[in-house]
Amino acid sequence: MKDALGSVQSVLLLGGTSDIGLAAVRALAPRRAVLAARDEAAAARTAATLPAGTEVVGFDATDAASRRQAMDAAWGGGDVDVVLVAFGMLGRAGDEQLADARALHEVNGTAAVAAMTEAAERLRAQGHGTIVLLSSVAADRPRVSNYAYGSSKAAADAFARGLGDALHGSGVDVLVIRPGFVKTSMTGHLDAAPLSVGADDVAEAIVAAVRRRRAITYVPGAMRWVSLVLRLMPRPLFRRLPF
């Protein structure tokens, strides 16, 4: 449970090798962190660089038994203050995204929804806590270049917003983080877009959102207005965008 100053004491990172998720764990500086990762060896190497009290558990986002076991392990050490849902796939762009669409929706959409559902049930039972969904500005209005990815993020994003409303008054918050282009190992092969940020920038935004209980956060803040313009843009013009 958060201390008298509102500091987070325990964090469960679903996606234990995520650059953004790990940066958020460092920024939140909890006494106890659980890295739930499919690649346990890679997560263990990272855990060695984090403060004592960091644990690693196996986690396959698309497997219900694996999700349950990871959460059992996290809650086995006591209450969890923050659950970071930071796993995901990027997929390919252009025509190739059609081949990735199903997998993208299974991971970014269905699995994220399932993870939030399961975490919400546990947090509500303990009477407090925060779910943080790492979404994307692409969820606001999927573009021709990445509609498979954007729509998969939009599914989880919409669910998170509805879940947050449903849990109002329960002591559980659901926060959505919508970064633009983030320079990480997953996007290293891509050209950086305007208003690009780093993992640490997103981590700082996550910390601020948790402390202020801000339901939706764009990173950087200016991306909120860019997204608004894109949402209002007439469709014939929107579909001609080069990005």
C-alpha positions as CSV (number, residue, x, y, z in Angstrom):
1,M,0.0,0.0,0.0
2,K,1.2,3.6,-0.7
3,D,2.9,5.2,2.3
4,A,1.8,8.4,4.0
5,L,3.5,10.4,1.3
6,G,1.8,8.6,-1.5
7,S,4.9,6.7,-2.6
8,V,4.3,3.4,-4.3
9,Q,5.5,0.4,-2.3
10,S,5.0,-2.4,-4.8
11,V,4.7,-2.7,-8.6
12,L,3.9,-5.6,-10.9
13,L,5.2,-5.1,-14.4
14,L,3.4,-7.2,-17.0
15,G,6.0,-7.1,-19.8
16,G,9.1,-7.4,-17.7
17,T,11.5,-6.6,-20.5
18,S,9.7,-3.5,-21.8
19,D,12.0,-0.5,-22.0
20,I,9.2,1.8,-21.0
21,G,7.9,-0.5,-18.3
22,L,11.4,-0.9,-16.7
23,A,12.0,2.9,-16.9
24,A,8.7,3.3,-15.0
25,V,9.7,0.8,-12.4
26,R,12.9,2.7,-11.8
27,A,11.1,6.1,-11.7
28,L,8.4,4.8,-9.3
29,A,11.2,3.3,-7.1
30,P,9.1,0.8,-5.2
31,R,10.4,-1.3,-2.3
32,R,9.2,-4.4,-4.2
33,A,8.9,-5.0,-7.9
34,V,7.9,-8.1,-9.8
35,L,8.9,-8.4,-13.4
36,A,6.6,-10.7,-15.3
37,A,8.3,-11.7,-18.5
38,R,8.2,-14.3,-21.3
39,D,12.0,-14.0,-21.5
40,E,12.8,-14.7,-17.9
41,A,16.6,-14.7,-18.5
42,A,16.5,-11.3,-20.0
43,A,14.3,-10.0,-17.2
44,A,16.7,-11.5,-14.6
45,R,19.6,-9.7,-16.1
46,T,17.7,-6.4,-15.8
47,A,16.6,-7.2,-12.3
48,A,20.2,-7.5,-11.3
49,T,20.5,-3.8,-12.1
50,L,17.5,-2.8,-10.0
51,P,17.2,-2.4,-6.3
52,A,17.0,-5.4,-4.0
53,G,13.5,-6.7,-3.7
54,T,13.0,-7.1,-7.5
55,E,11.6,-10.5,-8.5
56,V,11.2,-12.2,-11.8
57,V,8.3,-14.5,-12.8
58,G,7.4,-16.2,-16.0
59,F,4.6,-14.6,-18.0
60,D,2.9,-15.4,-21.3
61,A,0.3,-12.7,-21.9
62,T,-1.8,-14.8,-24.2
63,D,-2.0,-17.8,-21.8
64,A,-4.6,-17.6,-19.0
65,A,-2.8,-20.0,-16.7
66,S,0.5,-18.1,-17.1
67,R,-1.3,-14.8,-16.3
68,R,-2.8,-16.3,-13.2
69,Q,0.4,-17.7,-12.0
70,A,2.3,-14.4,-12.4
71,M,-0.4,-12.6,-10.5
72,D,-0.5,-15.2,-7.8
73,A,3.3,-14.8,-7.4
74,A,3.0,-11.0,-7.2
75,W,0.2,-11.0,-4.7
76,G,1.9,-13.8,-2.7
77,G,4.2,-11.2,-1.4
78,G,1.4,-8.9,-0.2
79,D,-0.7,-6.1,-1.7
80,V,0.3,-4.7,-5.1
81,D,0.0,-0.9,-5.5
82,V,0.5,-0.5,-9.3
83,V,0.1,-2.9,-12.1
84,L,1.8,-1.8,-15.3
85,V,0.4,-3.4,-18.5
86,A,3.4,-2.8,-20.8
87,F,3.6,-5.9,-23.0
88,G,2.8,-5.6,-26.7
89,M,3.7,-6.1,-30.3
90,L,4.5,-3.5,-32.9
91,G,4.0,-5.4,-36.1
92,R,4.8,-4.4,-39.6
93,A,3.5,-1.4,-41.6
94,G,1.9,-1.1,-45.0
95,D,0.4,-4.1,-46.7
96,E,2.4,-6.5,-44.5
97,Q,0.3,-5.5,-41.5
98,L,-2.5,-7.6,-42.7
99,A,-0.5,-10.7,-41.9
100,D,0.2,-9.4,-38.4
101,A,-3.3,-8.2,-37.6
102,R,-4.6,-11.2,-35.8
103,A,-1.5,-11.6,-33.6
104,L,-1.5,-7.9,-32.8
105,H,-5.1,-8.0,-31.6
106,E,-4.5,-11.2,-29.6
107,V,-1.6,-9.6,-27.7
108,N,-2.3,-5.8,-27.7
109,G,-6.1,-6.2,-27.5
110,T,-7.4,-9.5,-26.1
111,A,-4.5,-10.3,-23.8
112,A,-4.3,-6.7,-22.4
113,V,-8.0,-6.7,-21.7
114,A,-7.7,-10.1,-19.9
115,A,-4.7,-8.9,-17.9
116,M,-6.6,-5.7,-16.8
117,T,-9.7,-7.7,-15.9
118,E,-7.7,-10.1,-13.7
119,A,-5.7,-7.3,-12.1
120,A,-8.8,-5.3,-11.4
121,E,-10.5,-8.2,-9.6
122,R,-7.5,-8.5,-7.3
123,L,-7.0,-4.8,-6.7
124,R,-10.7,-4.3,-5.9
125,A,-10.6,-7.2,-3.4
126,Q,-7.7,-5.5,-1.6
127,G,-9.5,-2.2,-1.8
128,H,-6.8,0.0,-3.4
129,G,-4.4,0.1,-6.3
130,T,-3.7,1.4,-9.8
131,I,-3.7,-0.2,-13.3
132,V,-1.6,1.7,-15.8
133,L,-2.2,0.7,-19.5
134,L,0.6,1.6,-21.9
135,S,-1.5,2.5,-24.9
136,S,-0.5,4.7,-27.8
137,V,-1.6,7.9,-29.6
138,A,-2.2,5.5,-32.5
139,A,-5.3,4.3,-30.6
140,D,-7.0,7.6,-31.1
141,R,-7.5,7.2,-34.9
142,P,-5.7,4.3,-36.6
143,R,-3.9,5.5,-39.8
144,V,-3.4,3.7,-43.1
145,S,0.2,3.1,-42.3
146,N,-0.5,1.2,-39.0
147,Y,-4.2,0.5,-38.6
148,A,-3.6,-3.0,-37.5
149,Y,-1.5,-1.8,-34.6
150,G,-3.6,1.2,-33.9
151,S,-6.8,-0.7,-33.8
152,S,-5.4,-3.3,-31.5
153,K,-4.3,-0.6,-29.1
154,A,-7.7,1.1,-29.4
155,A,-9.4,-2.0,-28.2
156,A,-7.5,-2.1,-24.9
157,D,-7.6,1.7,-24.6
158,A,-11.4,1.8,-24.8
159,F,-11.7,-1.1,-22.3
160,A,-9.4,0.6,-19.8
161,R,-11.5,3.8,-19.9
162,G,-14.7,1.9,-19.4
163,L,-13.1,-0.2,-16.6
164,G,-11.9,2.9,-14.9
165,D,-15.5,4.3,-14.9
166,A,-16.8,1.0,-13.6
167,L,-14.3,1.0,-10.7
168,H,-14.9,4.6,-9.6
169,G,-15.3,4.7,-5.9
170,S,-13.7,1.3,-5.3
171,G,-10.3,2.6,-4.5
172,V,-8.9,1.4,-7.8
173,D,-7.8,3.7,-10.6
174,V,-7.2,2.8,-14.2
175,L,-4.9,5.2,-16.1
176,V,-4.2,5.3,-19.8
177,I,-0.8,6.5,-21.1
178,R,-0.8,7.5,-24.8
179,P,2.7,8.2,-26.0
180,G,3.6,9.2,-29.6
181,F,6.8,7.7,-31.1
182,V,9.0,6.4,-28.3
183,K,12.7,5.6,-29.0
184,T,13.2,2.1,-27.6
185,S,14.7,-1.2,-28.7
186,M,11.4,-2.2,-30.3
187,T,11.4,0.9,-32.6
188,G,15.1,1.2,-33.1
189,H,14.8,0.1,-36.8
190,L,12.3,2.9,-37.5
191,D,13.0,6.6,-38.3
192,A,12.0,8.8,-35.4
193,A,8.8,10.8,-35.9
194,P,8.3,14.4,-34.8
195,L,7.7,14.9,-31.1
196,S,9.6,11.7,-30.4
197,V,10.4,10.9,-26.8
198,G,12.5,8.4,-24.8
199,A,11.4,5.7,-22.4
200,D,12.5,7.9,-19.4
201,D,10.1,10.6,-20.6
202,V,7.2,8.2,-20.6
203,A,8.2,6.9,-17.2
204,E,8.1,10.4,-15.8
205,A,4.7,10.9,-17.2
206,I,3.5,7.6,-15.6
207,V,4.8,8.6,-12.2
208,A,3.0,12.0,-12.5
209,A,-0.2,10.2,-13.6
210,V,-0.1,7.8,-10.7
211,R,0.4,10.5,-8.2
212,R,-2.3,12.8,-9.6
213,R,-4.6,9.9,-10.6
214,R,-4.9,11.4,-14.1
215,A,-7.1,9.1,-16.3
216,I,-5.5,9.9,-19.7
217,T,-2.0,11.2,-20.3
218,Y,-0.4,12.1,-23.7
219,V,3.4,12.0,-24.0
220,P,4.6,14.5,-24.8
221,G,1.7,16.8,-23.7
222,A,1.6,18.5,-27.1
223,M,0.6,15.2,-28.7
224,R,-2.9,15.7,-27.2
225,W,-3.4,18.6,-29.7
226,V,-1.9,16.8,-32.6
227,S,-4.2,13.9,-31.9
228,L,-7.2,16.3,-31.7
229,V,-6.3,17.7,-35.1
230,L,-6.0,14.2,-36.6
231,R,-9.3,13.1,-35.1
232,L,-11.1,16.1,-36.6
233,M,-9.4,15.8,-40.0
234,P,-11.8,14.9,-42.9
235,R,-11.4,11.3,-44.0
236,P,-10.4,12.0,-47.6
237,L,-7.5,14.1,-46.3
238,F,-6.7,11.8,-43.4
239,R,-6.2,8.8,-45.6
240,R,-3.6,10.7,-47.7
241,L,-1.3,11.3,-44.7
242,P,2.2,10.0,-45.4
243,F,2.8,8.6,-41.9
